[in-house]
Amino acid sequence: MVLTGVLMFYLFVPFLLAQEGYYWRWYTGNTPSDALEPGKDDNNEAIYIGMTLHPGFTLLPGTIYPKQKKVVYEFGLAEFYADLDVLILCAKHKEQFRWDKGQKGMTISEVTKNNELQMVLAGSDKSRPLYIGRTTIPRNQTVIGKILVTNDTLNFMWVAQSGEGWSVTDYEVLLYDPRFIVKTECLGNNITINIFNNHN
């Protein structure tokens, strides 16, 4: 596991941390305050977006359950989980993110409004990029899935729960909006600046 963590850090984390507007932290069982919350589980507890390295060097996204302190993900129509070598998606300004409807057959251009928005990359499968999606399953619980993209077209989203994995054709896509104006508060005393035109 130590070797896996080292490989994951040197091969993948530097690239992921370079993404504008969001970043991945190591998840060790404690949820960072800046973690992005995508929904609730069947006990109405918050879930989070995780990512881990599946055996064979496949980086996959999944659902982090804080009480269980692990990420659950789908691979090969089965449910897997990891409690080591796990990353959690975080953002400084969560208002820059939104969930939009997606479905199998849509193009990336359609989903991202002609590339004005950005899908959030979260791994690869046989050199095909994987993006983050979510759906609601029975008992009104949200689960995170991996969206396959082939030739710039959305394919199935794969999710896992209760020991099984399956695909869905309709889901929501996590999008990052770099155009969103982040409101910041200026701390300290107010300063009044007067501008005068000097007419001679």
N, C-alpha and C positions, 0 to 999 in steps of 0.2 A: 504493500500500500504506500510505503514511503516513496518507492521508485515511481509509482503511478502519480503521486502528488507532485513530484519534481518534474516529471515529463509534462504534466498538465500545466504547471506554472510556466515553464519555459517555452512550450509550443503554442499554447492557446491563450493564456491569461493576458500577456502583453497586448495581443491583438484586440481582445475583447475590452480591455480597459481603455483602449484608444477611441472607442466609439463616442461620438459627440452626444452630450446630454444625459447619458446613463453609463452605468458601470456595474461590474460584478464584484462582489466581496466573497471572501471565504466564509462559508456557513459552518459554524461549529456547535450549533444547538441554540445559540442566542440570536434573536431576530434584531437586526440593526434598525434604528429608528427611521432610516431613509429607504427601507425596503419597500418595493412597490406591491401594494395589496390588490390582487385581481378579483377577490370574491371571498365566499365563506364555504365551510364544509357543512356536513349534515347536522352538526351540532351548533351551527351559526358561529363557529370560530373562524378567525381569519386564516387564509392560506396565502402562500407566496410562490413566486416563480423561481424555480431552481434549475440547475444544470449540473450534470455529472458526466464522468468519463466511463462509458460502458466498456467492458472487456473487448479488446480489439481496436481500441483507440477511436471509438465513435462517440462524439460529444452530443449528448441528448438533453432536451429540456423536460421538465416535469413539475409536479406539484409538491411544494414543501408543506408538511404538516408540523407546525411548531411543537405540539404536544408529543408527537412521536419522534421529533427531531431527526427527520429523514425526508428525502425526496423520493417520490414515487413516479415512475415513468414507464412508457411502453417500448417494447422491442420484440419483434418477431411474434406478434399476437399474444404476448405474455406480459404480465406485470412484474416489474423489478423495483427494488428500492436500494438506496445507498445512504449511509450515514457518515461516510468518510469521502474526502475529495469532492465536496459539494460546494457549488457557488450559488449565491442568491442575487437576484436582480435588484439594483438600487438606483435611485435617481434623486438629484438635488431638488428638482422642480417637478413634482409629480403631475402638475397641471398641464405639462407638455405632452402627456400621454392620453390616448383615447382608444376605445374599442369600437371597431366598425364591422358591419356584416361582411362576411366572406363566404365563398362557396367554391366547390370544385368547378374548374373551368374558367374562373375569372382570371384576367391577366394582372400582373403586378401593377401595370399602369392604371388599370381600373381601380384597384384597391387603394393605391397611393395618390389618387387624383393627379395623374400625369407627373408622378414623382415629386409632388409638393410635400407629401408625407413620406415617412420611412417605416418599413416593416422592421421588426427587431430580430436580428439574426441570433440564433441560439444553437448552432451546431451544424452537423452535416451527416449525410447518410449516403455512402458510396459516391462521394464527391458532389452530391446534390445538397444545396443549402436547405436548412431547416429554419422555420420561423415560428414565433410564439402565437398560439391561439388558445381559445377557451371555449367551453360549452357547459351547459347545465344538464346534469343527469338526475335520475330519480332521487327523491328526498330533498330536492331543491338545492343540490350542492354543485359548486363550480369545480371543474377540473381543468388543468392546463394540459395542452396537447402540442404535438409537433406537426407543423404544416409542411408537407412536402411541396417543393416547387420544381417543375420540369419545364424547360424551355420557356422560362418567364411566365408560366401559367400555374395557378394554384391547383394542387391535387388534393388528395384526402388529408384530413387531420387525424392523427392517431392518438388515442388516449388509453389509459389503463385504470382499472378499479376492480376490487374484489377478486384479484388473482388473474384477471383476463385483460387482454388488449383488443381493441376494435377500432374501426375507422368510421368517421362521419363525413358527410359531404357539405353540411351547413354548419357554420361556426362563426366566431368572432375573431378578428385579427387585431393584435396589439400594434398600434401605430404611434410613432413619435413625430411630433410636429415641431420642426426647428424654427418655424416662423412665429411660434407663439411668443408673445411679449411677456417676459417674466417681470412681475411687479415686485419692486424691492422698496424697503423702507429706509429712509435716511435717518440715522440715529444722531442725536446731538442737537445743538441749537439751530433754529432757523436762520437763514441768511437772506437778507433782502438785497437784491442787486438792481440798482437804477441805471438805466441806459439813457443817455441824453445825446441828442444830435447837436453838434457844435456848429452853429451858423455864424459866420463872421459878417 
